Amino acid sequence: MRTLTVLWLHSPDDGEGDLLSVVEHGLSDAFRDFCSEAFNVRMPLEYPPLKLTTVHSPEELPDALFIGGDPSRGMTEGGDDACLFMVDDSFYSGTVRGMPLKDWLKTYIPALPKVAVVYPGRPPIVVPQRRWAKKGIEVLSRPEFYRERIVHLFKAFWLPRFWSAMRQYVQVKAGTNWHTPGHNGGNAFADSPFLRGLYEAFGSMIFRSDLSVSVESLGDLSSPEAQTPLSEAQKMSSEIFGSALSRYVTNGTSTSNKAMLMTLLKPGEVVLVDRNCHKSVHHAIVTSGAVPRYLPSRWNSRLGVWGPVSLHDIERALEPDGSQRPRLLVLTTCTYEGVLYPVWEISRLCERAGVLFYADEAWAGYMAFHPFYTRPDCVAGRAMRYNAVNETSGAHFAVQSTHKTMAAFSQASMIHVSLRFKALLEEDASPQFRWLRRRFALNGHGSFEKFTHDLHEFLRYWHSTSPHYPFLATLDVAGVQMRLEGMKLIDERLKWAADFRARVAAECGLPEGECFAGLEDIAGTGGWASDGFLKDPLKIVLMLRSPEACAAFKKALLKSHIQWEKSTATTILFLVTVGTVEEHFECLFRVCRLNRALIGRPEAGNDDENVSSAVQGDPVVLPRDAALCDGEFVTLEASVGRIASQFLVPYPPGIPVFVPGLRITAPMVELVKGVIASEGVGAVHGLFCRGGHGPYYVEVLNRDEESRLEPLGASR
Ligand SMILES: Cc1ncc(COP(=O)(O)O)c(C=O)c1O
């Protein structure tokens, strides 16, 4: 059992010991009741689930929470367990290191629920609604009378709305089902003499909770405006992640990207996009009818990984140059290997240029829950956060694969729309965003309601009308878990990862940077760190001396039943998620120790040196037109000079080389042939062949379509 901490910024008073003990016991008892109701867990009476820690002045907060007062060094014991922050009304307008307390809390512990404790006779205070509550001291000091009100408060902060309603429906209300899915609460398996084992292996609840939109009382993704537990859960996730609006999405961030880009872009509009973005972004560009202008991401041939786009290149792409102005910038932050962009700076550049900033955060939805992902004192004395949607600075949109790193079933994804975007749309009057106010206008004014309406419409294009309800429940619960114990979960894993890296390096007799790829190893030399880029330590990129060493290491991993996330010729990526436990590091460490001679910076690059140049180039016709037009198969060799009408995605590295609308070049074809030679034809998605051998065909625009379609250059 874990004891969580309630941190109280509180002025000591006479009879202090008694008060603290009463409040601690009162909160603990209420929390026990709450957990029994919300999570169906019974906590032993002798075990106090909450402990109270007091801090006597705002200035003491950094030291109370962070080791040495520095968030990048990790949390103190007690700080890491914090689940609730209470502040006496007398401190409410205080400052921490020159920063207003409310801003400091928003920056460093944004996701923690906060309670202003008000005392009789003192001037009234107004708390912001989001994540704040106000409670009179008598409620806390007389819990025997007010226990229900404290439980109510806890429910407001942590009750998973959808999961609770679904559990109650399944356990209490459900009777005879005359609706989908066809297994009918699992009967089709349980009653079969052959499939009963499957029923038993999964457990009955997964089948009984696999419901249908016919159960109207729970809600339907297609009607997000209705007052249902499903929409309540999404409202709560929005509060937890600090957005103006959050939406649950089925079929992963792939779907989030499609729905969002169709909402934001109109056919023919320009979108700036990192060339190494996920293929779903390319698909979304096709479906939205937009024109991509690619930003140069760097291919790192030594490690076989993509680096980020530099701030310089982003700034240059945003500058007016006489061509059509872009509407949107899409960046992947963090990258697969964990490179995070300085989102505050990019949003500043974008807003200056009248461009919206869209962050594909598929790999890092957890950043709002730990102060490590903060950049202290970097802009005018203000600290900045790396999670793209936040309340201090940052992007206008973020999409996250909740399932990749947090406790949700596969495919679970969230869209977050920032408060900043809402303000830009409804309150900003700058001329560079006139187009935005027109796009989402209601009665002649920029309207967030209109934007939301449009987003819902495009979500309906892509959502399944039969979502998996247990999957939706995990989206609800994953957010609540992060709010309740996310700080501890992330802190533990940051410490375990740091400890693991240090132990492996010591075992290999090498500096850590010679064993694990850091920011500059991935991005290349340059002022990345001083520009605000950061390497997320929860993406462990182990370097192996050569492709042979890498292959041998992977063999050793398999022998130990260890499955990694992704590998290149000379690196292996281990993903640390909220479900990674300490023993996992121990198992991995044992393999590292036994194979230490294989670990180290690879000496030379691999065969993929041409990737960056091969994939550069802008489309010559609209990707949507090229993808939907009549095409013809030609052999790979004969495709040079033709216009691609389908994607060709070699894996690795998983970045489309042929994109509908691009003119095919000889280096592109060589790149694809290289992948076929080293990884086999199955590694090139989109290639056509019979029986797994050549000739290989690709689809290109046929000559009639090529002459019919307007070249993009003509209209840009
Ligand atoms: C950067 C990025 N965005 C989006 C996606 C798609 O996410 P999902 O698998 O949730 O559809 C991925 C998947 O790997 C990805 O790497």
The ligand as an SDF file (V2000), in Angstrom:
LIG
                    3D

 16 16  0  0  0  0  0  0  0  0999 V2000
    4.8110   10.3300  -33.6900 C   0  0  0  0  0  0  0  0  0  0  0  0
    3.6460    9.4070  -33.8150 C   0  0  0  0  0  0  0  0  0  0  0  0
    2.4200    9.9300  -33.9890 N   0  0  0  0  0  0  0  0  0  0  0  0
    1.3250    9.1550  -34.0920 C   0  0  0  0  0  0  0  0  0  0  0  0
    1.4300    7.7890  -34.0210 C   0  0  0  0  0  0  0  0  0  0  0  0
    0.1950    6.9510  -34.1460 C   0  0  0  0  0  0  0  0  0  0  0  0
   -0.1980    6.5600  -32.8970 O   0  0  0  0  0  0  0  0  0  0  0  0
   -1.2130    5.3440  -32.6450 P   0  0  0  0  0  0  0  0  0  0  0  0
   -0.3860    4.0990  -32.6930 O   0  0  0  0  0  0  0  0  0  0  0  0
   -1.7560    5.6490  -31.3000 O   0  0  0  0  0  0  0  0  0  0  0  0
   -2.2350    5.3900  -33.7200 O   0  0  0  0  0  0  0  0  0  0  0  0
    2.6770    7.1880  -33.8160 C   0  0  0  0  0  0  0  0  0  0  0  0
    2.7990    5.7260  -33.7240 C   0  0  0  0  0  0  0  0  0  0  0  0
    3.8030    5.1420  -33.5910 O   0  0  0  0  0  0  0  0  0  0  0  0
    3.8240    8.0180  -33.7330 C   0  0  0  0  0  0  0  0  0  0  0  0
    5.0430    7.5230  -33.5860 O   0  0  0  0  0  0  0  0  0  0  0  0
  1  2  1  0
  2  3  1  0
  2 15  2  0
  3  4  2  0
  4  5  1  0
  5  6  1  0
  5 12  2  0
  6  7  1  0
  7  8  1  0
  8  9  2  0
  8 10  1  0
  8 11  1  0
 12 13  1  0
 12 15  1  0
 13 14  2  0
 15 16  1  0
M  END
$$$$
